[in-house]
Amino acid sequence: MGSRARLGGSLGTADMTPFDKVNSWFKFAEMDGYDGHDSMLPKIMTLESVTYEPTPSNPHNSATVFSFTVPRELCNMTGNLHGGAVALIFDICTSTAISACSKEGFWDTGHVSRTLNCTYLRPAPQGAKVTVESQVVHLGRRLGMTTGVIKTEDGKVCYTCEHGKAAVGGASL
């Protein structure tokens, strides 16, 4: 499982704010020596807000908002945000919404994608400032669902996603 699995419970998430929990992924991805496919995201994205407001009917009610300006490195040949880059951005951003509501023994030892369904509605061109809004829809003991939307500054929806997740570690299978 490596270093990513240790981002959860072993860092003392009980003492961290939801914002700090989300931001911990970016601190990891910025570490010297990490050059994974997602290592450029902390260089271009800004974490704008994290909310975690549990209610009796929605105990895992959390959301994140990121912003970034579409860089050339993530564009296709026509100068628009590449579909694969959209999927990568949603994968990371919707997953961080789970981090905001994780706690010791609950979604704190990492998670993996089961499904990632992206819908491409309109292109986001190079240089456009966009926001990525993600929210947790449901988290059970082992399976969860998040959603995301990428919008332009004027509120036009460019891309949406539904992201199925599975918790790793913890309970034995």
C-alpha positions in Angstrom: 0.0 0.0 0.0 2.9 2.3 0.5 2.9 5.9 1.7 -0.6 6.8 0.5 -2.2 4.4 2.9 -0.4 6.0 5.8 -1.9 9.4 5.0 -5.0 8.5 7.0 -5.0 7.4 10.6 -1.3 7.4 11.3 -1.0 11.2 10.9 -3.3 11.8 13.8 -6.4 12.9 11.7 -8.4 13.3 15.0 -6.5 16.6 15.6 -6.8 17.9 12.0 -9.5 20.2 10.6 -11.4 19.0 7.5 -9.4 21.5 5.5 -6.1 20.1 6.9 -7.2 16.5 6.1 -7.9 17.5 2.4 -4.7 19.6 2.2 -2.6 16.6 3.5 -2.9 14.9 0.1 -1.5 17.9 -1.6 1.4 18.1 0.8 2.2 14.4 0.1 2.0 15.0 -3.7 4.4 17.9 -3.4 7.1 15.9 -1.6 10.5 15.8 -3.2 10.9 12.6 -5.1 7.2 12.0 -5.9 6.7 12.3 -9.6 3.5 10.4 -10.1 1.0 11.3 -12.9 -0.9 13.4 -10.4 2.1 15.3 -9.0 1.3 18.4 -11.1 -2.1 19.0 -9.6 -0.8 20.7 -6.4 1.2 23.0 -8.6 -1.9 24.3 -10.5 -4.8 23.8 -8.1 -5.9 26.0 -5.1 -8.0 24.5 -2.4 -10.7 27.2 -1.9 -12.9 25.6 0.7 -13.8 22.4 2.6 -17.0 21.9 4.4 -18.0 19.1 6.7 -21.4 19.6 8.2 -22.8 16.2 9.4 -26.6 15.9 10.0 -28.6 13.0 11.2 -29.8 12.3 7.7 -26.4 12.8 6.1 -23.6 12.0 8.6 -20.9 12.3 6.0 -22.0 15.6 4.5 -18.7 17.0 3.1 -17.7 19.0 0.1 -14.6 20.6 -1.4 -14.0 23.4 -3.9 -10.8 23.8 -5.8 -9.9 26.3 -8.5 -7.3 26.4 -11.3 -6.5 27.9 -14.6 -6.5 25.3 -17.4 -2.8 24.9 -18.3 -1.5 23.9 -21.7 0.1 20.7 -20.3 -3.4 19.3 -19.6 -5.0 20.3 -23.0 -5.6 18.3 -26.1 -4.5 19.3 -29.5 -7.5 21.6 -29.9 -6.5 23.6 -26.8 -9.2 22.3 -24.5 -8.9 20.4 -21.2 -8.2 16.8 -22.2 -10.7 14.2 -21.2 -8.1 12.1 -19.4 -7.1 15.1 -17.4 -10.7 15.7 -16.5 -10.9 12.2 -15.2 -7.7 12.6 -13.2 -8.9 15.9 -11.7 -12.2 14.4 -10.7 -10.5 11.3 -9.3 -8.4 13.4 -6.9 -10.8 16.1 -6.0 -13.8 13.8 -5.3 -11.6 11.6 -3.3 -10.4 14.5 -1.1 -14.0 15.2 -0.2 -14.0 11.8 1.6 -10.8 12.8 3.4 -12.7 15.7 5.0 -15.0 13.4 6.9 -12.7 10.5 7.5 -11.9 9.6 11.1 -9.9 7.0 12.9 -11.2 3.6 11.8 -13.5 5.1 9.1 -12.2 5.7 5.6 -8.8 6.7 7.1 -6.5 4.0 5.5 -7.1 4.9 1.9 -9.6 4.2 -0.8 -9.6 3.1 -4.4 -11.9 3.8 -7.4 -14.6 1.3 -8.3 -16.2 3.4 -11.0 -15.5 6.9 -12.4 -18.2 8.1 -14.8 -17.4 11.4 -16.4 -19.8 13.4 -18.6 -18.3 16.0 -21.0 -20.8 18.8 -21.7 -18.6 21.6 -23.0 -14.9 22.2 -23.3 -12.8 24.2 -20.9 -10.3 26.0 -23.0 -6.6 26.7 -22.1 -6.4 29.7 -19.9 -10.0 29.4 -18.5 -10.3 29.7 -14.8 -12.5 26.9 -13.5 -13.8 25.5 -10.2 -14.1 21.9 -9.2 -16.9 21.2 -6.7 -17.0 17.8 -5.1 -19.3 16.2 -2.5 -19.8 13.0 -0.7 -23.1 11.5 -1.5 -22.8 8.3 0.7 -20.2 6.5 2.7 -20.9 3.0 4.1 -18.4 0.8 5.9 -16.6 -0.2 2.7 -18.3 1.5 -0.3 -19.0 5.1 -1.1 -20.2 7.5 -3.7 -19.0 11.0 -4.5 -20.0 13.5 -7.3 -18.2 16.4 -8.9 -18.7 19.2 -11.3 -16.2 21.5 -13.1 -17.6 24.9 -13.9 -16.3 28.0 -15.7 -16.1 31.4 -13.8 -19.5 32.4 -15.1 -21.0 29.2 -13.8 -21.3 27.1 -16.9 -21.0 23.4 -16.3 -18.3 21.8 -18.4 -18.0 18.3 -16.9 -19.7 16.2 -14.3 -18.8 12.9 -12.6 -20.1 10.2 -10.4 -17.3 8.4 -8.5 -17.8 5.0 -6.8 -15.1 4.3 -4.1 -14.1 1.3 -2.0 -12.3 1.7 1.4 -9.0 -0.3 1.7 -7.4 -1.6 4.9 -9.2 -2.0 8.2 -11.8 -4.8 8.1 -10.7 -8.2 6.8 -12.5 -9.5 3.7 
